[in-house]
Amino acid sequence: MSEESASRTGDDGTGESGAVCDGAGESGAACDGGPEVRRLADWDADTLLDLRRQYGSPSYVLDLDRVRENYRRLAAAFPDAAVHYAAKANALGDVFEALDDEGAGVECASAGEVVRALDAGVPSDRVHYTAVNPPAVDLDTVVELWTDGVAADLTVTVGAEDTVARLATRGYDGRLCVRVNPGVGAGHHEKVQTGANAKFGVPRDRALDVAETATQAGMDVVGVHAHAGSGIHDADDLDAHREMVARVGDVAREFDAAHDLEFVDVGGGLGVPYREADAPLDLDAVADATRDALGDVDAQLVVEPGRYLVADAGVLLTDVNTVKETPDTTVLGVDAGMTTLARPAIYGSYHPIRNVTAGGDGRGEVRATVTGPICESSDVFAEDRPLAEPVRGDVLAIGNAGAYGYEMASNYNTRPRPATAVLEDGSASLARRRETLSDITTLEL
Ligand SMILES: *Cc1c(COP(=O)(O)O)cnc(C)c1O
């Protein structure tokens, strides 16, 4: 789409915009932000069963209207901030288009994501590329896009001094942001805590030197950045977030004299309630803590959530193909596996699961182990999970699958990746077809 700049927030005929939302205060249903959370139980069973019939199994379903609601609710809680969507959560073109239409920027973790965001029509002044140990091909691609004018206003965020040198060698003297290592992490799993991991960002006491090096190479230092990890849920996480933001604020104030900072980016990691009993994130509390901790800085706040915008907008539909009674448990074999949705296998993550077929038809409840078809013991979605008694052919929905679902899918065991259907304005369409066996083998020479 190319008309997005004309139709950004407020021109979509609904009369809603960030400005109208200001002062509405509460997240709730204000300003089209929808409910704070969409639970798996809230999805309409008939719609999901129709989608399964139309697009096969396993299939991801993503509701773009819900993505927009999540954006609007977040933007209302951070009225002065720019919201950049962390593309790695779900890099489907339709997601970029919907969020671009809402006015979001995009935070890219690779040159590939930069290309996909630009292809979807996101203007380059809202595209940030965060170079984490960037492979040469990534820098080549990004600098070429910048040189050609395709991405003239893109911002590159560096987390190592030698990335500055590698950019300079390629002739880059555009917009640059310095990622600092805040020395404090947060997250639902140690594997996603980046804040205190030496891999990410430059040590705080080196940040100014890196900026100086970049300035001498002719680059325009416009921002500082930090990201603590993924998953601010509870008070402890919020404390870590506060500490992280305060440290970034200090760095920004140090920069102030020498550099004309446009923004201070405090990263993503806004949590979502994966368990049905988890309370939704208190966005206003996070926003207040962020503002307080940042202190006085003469630059725009940037937040870059991934999961928060897309997680509850997605479900994974999968057929039950085996029901096996064992002395310990009922084993439910489904046709999705760790190759379709990797989070449970990698992080031990909890995802809600619902038997969509068995809605209100009086079936009993079983406690089941839900497993996929992959020859790995880690190929398990849930253990001891209460579910409406399953019958072969039932359709299960796995919730909160909109973030880090398809993006982490693989072809292990020669499993073609699933289809993706999107819902928008109440109608469904196929956004990405299912892979075929020949898609996989076609690369062989
Ligand atoms: C992954 C990542 C994010 C988004 O994390 P979420 O938990 O999905 O919000 C934001 N910024 C950076 C630099 C990231 O690597």
The ligand as an SDF file (V2000), in Angstrom:
LIG
                    3D

 15 15  0  0  0  0  0  0  0  0999 V2000
   13.1500   -8.5380   21.0590 C   0  0  0  0  0  0  0  0  0  0  0  0
   13.3650   -7.0860   21.1980 C   0  0  0  0  0  0  0  0  0  0  0  0
   12.3050   -6.2320   21.4950 C   0  0  0  0  0  0  0  0  0  0  0  0
   10.9040   -6.7250   21.7380 C   0  0  0  0  0  0  0  0  0  0  0  0
   10.7700   -7.5740   22.8160 O   0  0  0  0  0  0  0  0  0  0  0  0
    9.2720   -8.0050   23.2500 P   0  0  0  0  0  0  0  0  0  0  0  0
    9.4430   -8.8390   24.4390 O   0  0  0  0  0  0  0  0  0  0  0  0
    8.6690   -8.7480   22.1120 O   0  0  0  0  0  0  0  0  0  0  0  0
    8.5440   -6.7310   23.5220 O   0  0  0  0  0  0  0  0  0  0  0  0
   12.5530   -4.8830   21.5390 C   0  0  0  0  0  0  0  0  0  0  0  0
   13.7900   -4.3850   21.3260 N   0  0  0  0  0  0  0  0  0  0  0  0
   14.8490   -5.1650   21.0690 C   0  0  0  0  0  0  0  0  0  0  0  0
   16.1700   -4.5630   20.8310 C   0  0  0  0  0  0  0  0  0  0  0  0
   14.6720   -6.5360   20.9880 C   0  0  0  0  0  0  0  0  0  0  0  0
   15.7190   -7.3230   20.7270 O   0  0  0  0  0  0  0  0  0  0  0  0
  1  2  1  0
  2  3  1  0
  2 14  2  0
  3  4  1  0
  3 10  2  0
  4  5  1  0
  5  6  1  0
  6  7  2  0
  6  8  1  0
  6  9  1  0
 10 11  1  0
 11 12  2  0
 12 13  1  0
 12 14  1  0
 14 15  1  0
M  END
$$$$
